[in-house]
Amino acid sequence: MLPKVSIIIPFYNCAYVENAIASALSQTYPNVEIIVVDDGSTVHSDRIRPYLDRVHYLGKANGGTASALNHGITMASGDYIAWLSSDDMFIPEKLSKQIPFMIQNGAWISCANFDYINEYNHTIISFLGPRPTNKLDLYRMFLNDYPVNGCTVVMRKELFSYVGLFNESFRYTQDLEMWLRVILSGFDFFYLDEPLLKYRIHEQMGSQRFQPEMHREIACIREMYIQRLAGYIVQLEQQLK
C-alpha cells in the first residue's frame, strides 16, 4: 500500500478555504487524509460545512499558523505531512508526483515550484519560484532569500521527532525557521522542478498585511542561523571537491 499523506490546512477567516479543500480532495494520490485546523476563526467557517463528511475538522483558540500546523501534525496519522494554506490550491497530481519522487530519492523532505494565481484562480505566472539546479544551489539561496514556498513542501512525519515542531514564536516566518533547522540537522532538502501548487497573491494574505513583522522575524532568523548555514555550505563544498 502507498504511504498515507496527511494534508494539513490551517484556516483563519479565509474566504478561499473551500478552494483549498476541494483541491486536497481532488488529489489523484489514493491514500490521503485531510485535516482542517480552524485557528479561532470568526468568519467564513460556514464555507467548510459542505466538506465535513470528508475531512477531519479541528478547532482551537487563535495562536497563529505555526500553532495550527503543530496541532494538525500532532493529530495526523499519515506517514508524510503536506501543508496547504487555506488560500492556495494543490494541483491534482501534486502528491502522485511528489511522493514517488521522495521515495525514489530516499528523501525525508522535498519542495517544488509553484504558479501564481489571482482571486479568480487564473494562472498569472507559471514557475514563479526559483529553480535550483542541485542541493547546494538551493542552500546558497537561503543565504539571501526565502526560496522555498512552504505549501510545496512534503516531509516525512518522523522528521519532526528529530528536529521538533514549528516554532510558534514566529507567527509569519515559521516555515523559513523550520527549513533552516532541517538543513542544519543534516537532512537533505530535495527540489522537484515542477509547479505543483497554485499560490494565490491577494490583499488579505498575511505576507501582504504584516510586512514589518515579517521583516523583523526574518532578521531574527538570519541572526540565529545564517552564519551556521554558511559554514555548513563550505563543508559540503569541500566534500564535493
Rosetta silent file (secondary structure, phi, psi, omega in degrees, C-alpha in Angstrom):
SEQUENCE: MLPKVSIIIPFYNCAYVENAIASALSQTYPNVEIIVVDDGSTVHSDRIRPYLDRVHYLGKANGGTASALNHGITMASGDYIAWLSSDDMFIPEKLSKQIPFMIQNGAWISCANFDYINEYNHTIISFLGPRPTNKLDLYRMFLNDYPVNGCTVVMRKELFSYVGLFNESFRYTQDLEMWLRVILSGFDFFYLDEPLLKYRIHEQMGSQRFQPEMHREIACIREMYIQRLAGYIVQLEQQLK
SCORE:     score description
SCORE:     0.000 S_00000001
   1 L     0.000  141.744  176.492    0.000    0.000    0.000 S_00000001
   2 L   -66.538  145.426  179.630    1.177    3.530   -0.743 S_00000001
   3 L   -62.214  147.539  178.967    2.121    5.550    2.352 S_00000001
   4 L   -78.386  140.865  175.330   -0.586    7.790    3.780 S_00000001
   5 E  -115.077  127.603  174.376   -0.220   11.559    3.391 S_00000001
   6 E   -96.776  116.823  175.562   -1.845   13.942    5.858 S_00000001
   7 E   -94.372  119.075 -177.441   -2.721   17.280    4.239 S_00000001
   8 E  -105.729  124.383 -179.086   -2.995   19.952    6.928 S_00000001
   9 E  -116.069   97.595  173.228   -4.964   23.103    6.089 S_00000001
  10 E   -70.296  137.809 -175.176   -4.645   25.853    8.716 S_00000001
  11 E  -133.382  128.014  173.867   -7.663   28.146    8.453 S_00000001
  12 L  -146.561  102.431  173.532   -8.259   31.615    9.850 S_00000001
  13 L    53.222   40.295 -174.478  -11.015   33.836    8.420 S_00000001
  14 L  -105.379  124.975 -177.584  -10.112   32.924    4.829 S_00000001
  15 L   -76.625   -8.465 -177.074  -12.702   33.340    2.067 S_00000001
  16 L  -102.191    7.258 -168.922  -10.850   30.913   -0.232 S_00000001
  17 H   -59.783  -34.769 -178.600  -10.839   27.904    2.085 S_00000001
  18 H   -65.991  -29.508  176.008  -13.298   25.844    0.037 S_00000001
  19 H   -66.554  -40.813  178.596  -10.955   26.051   -2.969 S_00000001
  20 H   -63.678  -47.362 -179.101   -8.114   24.688   -0.874 S_00000001
  21 H   -62.287  -44.080 -179.860  -10.216   21.828    0.494 S_00000001
  22 H   -60.381  -38.328  179.706  -11.554   20.957   -2.955 S_00000001
  23 H   -68.974  -34.192  176.279   -8.005   20.776   -4.330 S_00000001
  24 H   -68.284  -40.500  178.695   -6.981   18.455   -1.493 S_00000001
  25 H   -68.993  -20.762 -177.428   -9.993   16.236   -2.145 S_00000001
  26 L   -90.336    6.899 -179.979   -9.124   16.169   -5.858 S_00000001
  27 L   -61.133  134.375  176.396   -5.712   14.579   -5.351 S_00000001
  28 L   -76.521  -16.703  175.290   -5.096   11.659   -7.690 S_00000001
  29 L   -67.714  131.688 -167.020   -2.935   10.108   -4.976 S_00000001
  30 L   -86.201  -12.027 -172.423   -5.174    7.472   -3.345 S_00000001
  31 L  -120.830   83.634 -172.559   -4.093    7.442    0.316 S_00000001
  32 E  -132.660  141.278  163.876   -4.786   10.861    1.815 S_00000001
  33 E  -119.820  146.325 -177.503   -6.336   12.298    4.962 S_00000001
  34 E  -118.306  124.967 -178.456   -7.278   15.975    5.139 S_00000001
  35 E  -119.039  114.603  176.270   -7.101   17.872    8.408 S_00000001
  36 E   -99.008  121.281 -178.954   -8.573   21.374    8.553 S_00000001
  37 E  -108.117  108.876  179.113   -7.421   23.267   11.644 S_00000001
  38 E   -83.010  110.881 -174.053   -9.642   26.231   12.463 S_00000001
  39 E   -89.987   53.470  176.857   -7.374   28.668   14.297 S_00000001
  40 L    75.812   35.419 -178.465  -10.154   30.529   16.099 S_00000001
  41 L   -64.100  150.097  176.024  -11.915   31.912   13.009 S_00000001
  42 L  -114.456  -13.517  177.087  -14.796   34.351   13.391 S_00000001
  43 L  -140.013  158.696  173.589  -15.925   34.393    9.735 S_00000001
  44 L    73.537    3.324  177.121  -16.097   32.027    6.740 S_00000001
  45 H   -63.714  -24.544  179.173  -16.274   28.824    8.802 S_00000001
  46 H   -63.410  -22.077 -179.261  -19.560   28.104    7.010 S_00000001
  47 H   -70.899  -16.864  179.615  -17.547   27.502    3.836 S_00000001
  48 H   -86.626  -23.115 -171.357  -16.116   24.337    5.411 S_00000001
  49 H   -52.838  -41.757 -178.722  -19.512   22.849    6.294 S_00000001
  50 H   -64.517  -12.978 -175.016  -20.140   21.078    2.942 S_00000001
  51 H  -108.324    3.994 -171.574  -16.897   19.112    3.373 S_00000001
  52 L   -63.325  -22.646  178.890  -17.223   17.976    6.990 S_00000001
  53 L   -83.017   -4.249 -177.729  -18.017   14.391    5.997 S_00000001
  54 L  -123.244   -0.183  178.655  -14.749   14.161    4.046 S_00000001
  55 L  -132.962  161.381  169.617  -12.244   15.998    6.259 S_00000001
  56 E   -92.473  121.258 -176.191  -11.137   15.992    9.873 S_00000001
  57 E  -108.557  118.801 -178.083  -12.155   19.352   11.312 S_00000001
  58 E  -118.239  131.986  176.145  -10.262   20.555   14.385 S_00000001
  59 E  -107.051  150.855  177.559  -10.984   23.769   16.266 S_00000001
  60 E  -157.874  164.669  173.256   -8.620   25.673   18.550 S_00000001
  61 L   -69.058  152.068 -178.107   -8.045   29.109   20.026 S_00000001
  62 L   -63.046  128.732  179.292   -6.208   31.534   17.779 S_00000001
  63 L  -146.958   -0.323  179.885   -2.452   31.106   18.016 S_00000001
  64 L   102.303  167.310 -174.902   -1.072   31.597   14.521 S_00000001
  65 H   -60.121  -42.988 -178.239   -0.158   29.368   11.608 S_00000001
  66 H   -60.662  -41.746 -179.689    2.635   27.523   13.413 S_00000001
  67 H   -67.704  -36.425  177.803    0.330   26.542   16.272 S_00000001
  68 H   -67.354  -43.387  176.897   -2.331   25.370   13.816 S_00000001
  69 H   -60.059  -46.675 -178.086    0.210   23.316   11.873 S_00000001
  70 H   -62.168  -38.528  178.214    1.562   21.780   15.061 S_00000001
  71 H   -63.826  -43.910  178.363   -1.927   20.853   16.228 S_00000001
  72 H   -65.166  -41.725  179.313   -2.626   19.194   12.901 S_00000001
  73 H   -61.828  -42.533 -179.716    0.713   17.381   12.842 S_00000001
  74 H   -61.206  -34.278 -177.553    0.113   16.036   16.348 S_00000001
  75 H   -90.806  -10.295 -173.849   -3.250   14.628   15.278 S_00000001
  76 L   -70.948  144.995  176.909   -2.131   13.354   11.860 S_00000001
  77 L  -109.148    2.764 -177.408   -1.956    9.617   11.160 S_00000001
  78 L   -76.897  160.482  172.787   -0.061    9.896    7.862 S_00000001
  79 L   -78.764  -26.138  179.700    3.472    8.792    7.092 S_00000001
  80 E  -125.669  153.369  178.222    4.005   12.107    5.305 S_00000001
  81 E  -119.239  131.359  171.413    2.839   15.647    6.065 S_00000001
  82 E  -124.231  140.080 -179.013    1.830   18.223    3.461 S_00000001
  83 E  -110.914  130.388  177.826    0.814   21.779    4.351 S_00000001
  84 L  -128.774  115.777  175.628   -1.736   23.676    2.290 S_00000001
  85 L   -64.500  150.428 -173.153   -2.609   27.278    3.109 S_00000001
  86 L   -72.497   -8.704  175.651   -6.334   27.960    3.017 S_00000001
  87 L  -106.169    3.337  179.371   -5.956   30.469    0.170 S_00000001
  88 L  -110.104  176.641  179.227   -3.810   28.216   -2.069 S_00000001
  89 E  -142.720  139.998  169.142   -4.525   25.074   -4.076 S_00000001
  90 E   -80.345  144.287  167.467   -2.665   21.855   -4.875 S_00000001
  91 L   -72.015  155.034 -174.199   -2.695   20.707   -8.479 S_00000001
  92 L   -58.199  -31.800 -175.474   -4.476   17.323   -8.675 S_00000001
  93 L   -93.380    7.361 -173.815   -1.260   15.377   -9.359 S_00000001
  94 H   -50.419  -58.144 -175.119    0.865   17.015   -6.648 S_00000001
  95 H   -73.000  -31.229  177.562    1.150   14.036   -4.312 S_00000001
  96 H   -65.218  -23.668  176.514    1.128   11.473   -7.137 S_00000001
  97 H   -93.892  -42.168 -170.650    4.293   13.156   -8.400 S_00000001
  98 H   -78.125  -36.931 -179.737    5.991   14.241   -5.186 S_00000001
  99 H   -66.416  -48.702  175.403    5.649   11.081   -3.082 S_00000001
 100 H   -60.080  -36.501  175.931    7.222    8.739   -5.707 S_00000001
 101 H   -59.244  -43.776 -179.545    9.950   11.363   -6.229 S_00000001
 102 H   -68.725  -42.953  179.551   10.713   11.301   -2.499 S_00000001
 103 H   -62.520  -43.452 -179.835   10.646    7.517   -2.255 S_00000001
 104 H   -60.684  -36.468 -176.912   12.942    7.186   -5.269 S_00000001
 105 H   -96.310    0.316 -176.652   15.458    9.613   -3.731 S_00000001
 106 L    63.193   32.329 -173.670   15.127    8.446   -0.129 S_00000001
 107 L   -83.584  136.726  171.612   14.070   11.993    0.759 S_00000001
 108 L   -88.827  -21.565 -178.640   12.762   12.984    4.165 S_00000001
 109 E  -152.115  142.206  177.618   11.732   16.404    2.865 S_00000001
 110 E  -149.683  159.225  175.543   11.180   17.940   -0.544 S_00000001
 111 E  -132.156  173.686 -179.734    9.822   21.078   -2.162 S_00000001
 112 E  -145.556 -176.337  176.280    8.652   22.009   -5.635 S_00000001
 113 E   -91.487 -178.220 -174.587    7.868   25.050   -7.754 S_00000001
 114 E  -155.869  158.474  174.828    4.540   26.869   -7.951 S_00000001
 115 E  -103.460  150.144  175.139    2.284   29.025  -10.102 S_00000001
 116 E   -95.235  125.234  177.607    0.915   32.424   -9.117 S_00000001
 117 E  -119.030  159.462  177.287   -2.884   32.700   -9.348 S_00000001
 118 L   -98.619 -169.281 -175.586   -5.285   35.587   -8.795 S_00000001
 119 L   -68.407  -13.856  179.628   -8.551   35.740   -6.876 S_00000001
 120 L  -101.211   12.860 -179.995  -10.359   34.058   -9.778 S_00000001
 121 L    69.285   16.611  178.087   -7.997   31.035   -9.817 S_00000001
 122 L   -85.806  132.828  178.349   -6.441   32.223  -13.091 S_00000001
 123 E   -73.214  123.514  179.516   -2.739   31.477  -13.506 S_00000001
 124 E   -96.565  -44.474  178.885   -0.791   34.727  -13.904 S_00000001
 125 E  -138.020  131.576  174.060    2.767   33.389  -13.807 S_00000001
 126 L   -98.221  150.904 -176.234    3.960   29.791  -14.008 S_00000001
 127 L    54.170   54.945 -178.864    7.175   28.678  -12.279 S_00000001
 128 L   -70.661  -30.998 -175.469    7.147   31.756  -10.032 S_00000001
 129 L   -80.856  166.876  175.034    9.703   30.321   -7.594 S_00000001
 130 L   -64.748  159.241 -175.599   13.472   29.957   -8.015 S_00000001
 131 L  -126.328   79.737 -179.566   14.726   26.824   -9.771 S_00000001
 132 L   -63.592  146.983 -178.293   17.835   25.472   -8.011 S_00000001
 133 L   -90.447  -17.596  178.722   19.910   23.034  -10.011 S_00000001
 134 L  -162.335  179.916 -177.208   21.081   20.994   -7.018 S_00000001
 135 H   -59.750  -46.811 -178.618   21.078   20.836   -3.212 S_00000001
 136 H   -63.924  -38.269  177.692   23.947   23.297   -2.762 S_00000001
 137 H   -59.910  -43.762  177.602   22.323   25.753   -5.130 S_00000001
 138 H   -63.002  -45.807 -178.161   19.159   25.666   -3.008 S_00000001
 139 H   -62.880  -39.864  178.248   21.096   26.092    0.239 S_00000001
 140 H   -61.698  -33.599  178.804   23.020   29.087   -1.138 S_00000001
 141 H   -62.353  -32.120  179.449   19.685   30.744   -1.954 S_00000001
 142 H   -66.007  -19.604 -178.571   18.781   30.655    1.740 S_00000001
 143 L   -64.898  -29.969 -176.008   21.738   32.925    2.498 S_00000001
 144 L  -132.532    2.592 -169.906   19.955   35.935    0.991 S_00000001
 145 L  -142.848 -175.412 -179.359   16.455   34.825    0.127 S_00000001
 146 L  -127.063   69.320 -160.274   13.316   32.932    1.146 S_00000001
 147 L   -79.586  -12.070 -174.288   13.481   30.343   -1.658 S_00000001
 148 L  -111.360  123.719  171.813   11.002   27.650   -0.552 S_00000001
 149 L   -79.885  119.825 -172.423    7.248   28.073   -0.629 S_00000001
 150 H   -58.399  -29.214 -177.514    6.089   26.158    2.443 S_00000001
 151 H   -82.990   -0.455  169.212    2.987   24.754    0.761 S_00000001
 152 H   -90.580   -9.564 -172.597    5.109   22.987   -1.849 S_00000001
 153 L   -82.471  137.875  167.275    6.863   21.037    0.915 S_00000001
 154 E  -125.782  137.659 -179.659    6.134   17.417    1.795 S_00000001
 155 E  -140.630  153.054  173.874    8.018   15.785    4.663 S_00000001
 156 E   -69.072  135.752 -178.728    8.047   12.518    6.498 S_00000001
 157 H   -59.811  -32.640 -179.145    6.177   12.856    9.776 S_00000001
 158 H   -60.535  -22.947 -179.481    9.058   11.093   11.525 S_00000001
 159 H   -57.442  -34.999 -177.090   11.243   14.097   10.708 S_00000001
 160 H   -66.409  -23.096  177.514    9.578   16.083   13.490 S_00000001
 161 H   -71.418  -17.543  178.720   10.854   13.606   16.074 S_00000001
 162 H   -97.386  -37.727 -172.928   14.377   14.706   15.107 S_00000001
 163 H  -110.839   -9.058 -177.366   14.005   18.459   14.552 S_00000001
 164 L    87.650  173.462 -179.407   10.923   19.362   16.588 S_00000001
 165 L   -84.198 -178.912  178.147    7.710   21.073   15.548 S_00000001
 166 L   -64.762  143.950 -179.216    7.279   24.553   14.071 S_00000001
 167 L   -79.733  111.011 -173.302    8.460   27.377   16.316 S_00000001
 168 L   -75.020   -7.545  175.895    5.270   29.137   17.426 S_00000001
 169 L   -75.836  -15.443  175.387    7.107   32.332   18.388 S_00000001
 170 L  -101.434  105.252 -174.081    7.424   33.077   14.660 S_00000001
 171 L   -81.894  -21.814 -173.521    3.904   33.941   13.517 S_00000001
 172 L  -122.693  -16.070 -175.787    4.721   34.778    9.891 S_00000001
 173 L  -130.811   29.760 -178.833    8.006   33.078    9.012 S_00000001
 174 H   -60.555  -27.603 -179.436    7.763   29.787   10.905 S_00000001
 175 H   -71.635  -44.204  178.099    8.463   27.910    7.671 S_00000001
 176 H   -57.650  -45.677  179.520   11.791   29.654    6.987 S_00000001
 177 H   -62.038  -40.111  179.962   12.974   28.858   10.511 S_00000001
 178 H   -65.213  -46.044 -176.858   11.917   25.221   10.122 S_00000001
 179 H   -63.792  -38.623  177.292   13.662   24.689    6.771 S_00000001
 180 H   -66.535  -38.999  177.669   16.927   26.105    8.110 S_00000001
 181 H   -63.688  -40.095  178.735   16.644   23.917   11.184 S_00000001
 182 H   -63.914  -48.714 -178.444   16.054   20.862    8.984 S_00000001
 183 H   -59.759  -46.089 -176.742   19.029   21.620    6.722 S_00000001
 184 H   -74.107  -10.495  172.306   21.383   22.229    9.644 S_00000001
 185 L   -86.948   -0.552  173.688   20.245   18.944   11.202 S_00000001
 186 L    93.159   11.875  178.563   21.746   17.188    8.187 S_00000001
 187 L   -91.589  125.122 -179.934   18.603   16.237    6.264 S_00000001
 188 L   -67.485  133.686  179.396   18.954   16.704    2.516 S_00000001
 189 E  -101.184  113.262 -176.450   16.326   19.045    1.044 S_00000001
 190 E   -95.736  146.716  179.058   15.260   17.820   -2.406 S_00000001
 191 E  -119.672  127.849  175.809   13.722   20.004   -5.114 S_00000001
 192 E  -103.800  118.437 -171.007   11.270   18.760   -7.758 S_00000001
 193 E   -83.884   64.241  173.832   11.300   21.103  -10.754 S_00000001
 194 E  -143.408  145.109  174.838    7.568   21.180  -11.427 S_00000001
 195 E   -81.215  106.871 -174.918    4.864   23.679  -10.365 S_00000001
 196 E  -108.983    1.597 -177.300    2.694   21.589   -8.034 S_00000001
 197 E  -131.672  143.441  169.315    0.982   24.427   -6.146 S_00000001
 198 E  -102.962  107.850 -173.269   -1.316   27.281   -7.137 S_00000001
 199 E   -99.109  118.722 -174.322   -0.159   30.150   -4.915 S_00000001
 200 E   -94.826  125.640  174.145   -2.670   32.954   -4.513 S_00000001
 201 L  -104.789  123.060 -177.780   -1.474   36.520   -4.019 S_00000001
 202 L  -152.069  166.621 -171.162   -4.205   38.826   -2.677 S_00000001
 203 L   -65.817  -27.954 -175.075   -4.598   41.861   -0.465 S_00000001
 204 L   -90.576   -2.276 -178.328   -5.727   39.982    2.654 S_00000001
 205 L   -68.733  147.432 -175.334   -2.850   37.476    2.768 S_00000001
 206 H   -60.186  -37.264 -178.059   -0.638   37.697    5.829 S_00000001
 207 H   -68.638  -17.066  174.317    2.568   38.259    3.869 S_00000001
 208 H   -89.832  -37.511 -172.663    0.996   41.401    2.395 S_00000001
 209 H   -84.068  -23.752 -172.673   -0.603   42.732    5.588 S_00000001
 210 L  -123.399   44.394 -178.531    2.222   42.100    8.054 S_00000001
 211 H   -57.960  -47.037 -179.739    5.363   43.073    6.155 S_00000001
 212 H   -59.584  -41.731  179.276    7.093   44.896    9.086 S_00000001
 213 H   -64.697  -40.448  178.084    6.535   41.916   11.402 S_00000001
 214 H   -61.129  -44.930 -178.938    7.840   39.532    8.746 S_00000001
 215 H   -62.884  -38.162  177.591   10.993   41.573    8.231 S_00000001
 216 H   -65.167  -42.727  179.285   11.668   41.598   11.974 S_00000001
 217 H   -65.395  -42.598  179.539   11.234   37.837   12.181 S_00000001
 218 H   -60.705  -41.713  178.648   13.458   37.236    9.137 S_00000001
 219 H   -61.863  -40.072  178.206   16.192   39.387   10.689 S_00000001
 220 H   -64.890  -44.200 -179.429   15.956   37.336   13.893 S_00000001
 221 H   -65.250  -40.763  178.130   16.108   34.035   11.996 S_00000001
 222 H   -61.303  -40.753  178.522   19.093   35.198    9.956 S_00000001
 223 H   -63.543  -35.095 -178.408   20.911   36.090   13.163 S_00000001
 224 H   -73.266  -36.875 -164.212   20.156   32.628   14.546 S_00000001
 225 H  -124.453  -24.697 -166.141   21.111   30.535   11.541 S_00000001
 226 H   -65.860  -39.294  177.646   22.842   32.208    8.608 S_00000001
 227 H   -62.543  -41.707  177.451   26.430   32.002    9.871 S_00000001
 228 H   -64.227  -40.182  178.913   25.914   28.323   10.665 S_00000001
 229 H   -64.517  -42.425  179.092   24.382   27.754    7.245 S_00000001
 230 H   -60.106  -42.242  177.762   27.303   29.476    5.519 S_00000001
 231 H   -65.521  -38.057  178.908   29.732   27.223    7.392 S_00000001
 232 H   -65.733  -39.544  177.711   27.685   24.144    6.531 S_00000001
 233 H   -62.764  -41.806  177.727   27.710   25.068    2.850 S_00000001
 234 H   -60.100  -43.188  178.131   31.505   25.398    2.941 S_00000001
 235 H   -59.986  -44.766  179.916   31.746   21.904    4.461 S_00000001
 236 H   -65.189  -38.903  178.023   29.539   20.445    1.730 S_00000001
 237 H   -62.493  -40.833  179.217   31.541   22.205   -0.963 S_00000001
 238 H   -66.647  -35.762  178.830   34.775   20.743    0.419 S_00000001
 239 H   -65.838  -29.683 -177.787   33.260   17.260    0.484 S_00000001
 240 H   -84.596   -9.260 -179.491   32.406   17.549   -3.201 S_00000001
 241 L   -73.964    0.000    0.000   35.945   18.551   -4.255 S_00000001
